[in-house]
Amino acid sequence: MPSDSPIANAQALGIPQIQRHLLLCADQTVPKCCDKADSLVAWDYLKKRLKELKLDVPTLDRPTCIFRTKANCLRICQQGPILVVYPDGVWYHSAMPDVIERVLQEHILGNQIVTDYAFVVHPLPEVDQSQFYSQKEIENT
Ligand code: FES
């Protein structure tokens, strides 16, 4: 249940334990890449399967989780729904339930890109965390 504290809400959502973040173009204001109703079917399937696979929250067996976000438009606007997996930077087209299931089984659980549907692979660069903190803050941690 949401509280007034963003820190408490982040903890409740498992945000410090996120391993991967999935963004899906769905429920668009101006649907261009696919039918809006199809995008909602895909979104509902993604949410349901993450929950069924117990990937949506950290568990004792798996201390990480997979976060998902419904994006209004990911600016590709062709052959949707478009699905992006970060930090891997893998962009998938045609992300309807059958493709989402393959991404979950093969990419998320199996660490293998689903090459049949991936059209861009651009992992995000590593971030040097120390740039966000002063030397004094680092010494105090
Ligand atoms: S409407 Fe789906 S990527 Fe733009």
Residues whose N, C-alpha, C, O or C-beta is under 5 A from the ligand:
A	BS01	FES	C25 Q28 V30 P31 K32 C33 N72 C73 L74 R75 I76 C77 G80 I82
